[in-house]
Amino acid sequence: MAQILVRNLDEKVVGRLKRQAKRNGRSLQSEVKMILEDAARTDASKAWRIADRIRAQFKGRKFPNSADLIREDRDR
């Protein structure tokens, strides 16, 4: 099995990870391993599906040019 060494982690981050590990009844190493495995499993297609759903909600709507709105506001 492969190993990874992460250098220069902020002490606050390590502290939060330790507390999280304790709450979950795991060692720090097990907690970090779980976090990395979950992150590696995360499917980017889920994010794309959410984005597609949002696009579909706004399909056909016309939006004003925000630059024009900003200019109009500044000219007041």
Secondary structure, DSSP 8 states (H G I E B T S, - for coil): -------S--HHHHHHHHHHHHHTT--HHHHHHHHHHHHHH--HHHHHHHHHHHHHHHTT-----HHHHHHHHHH-
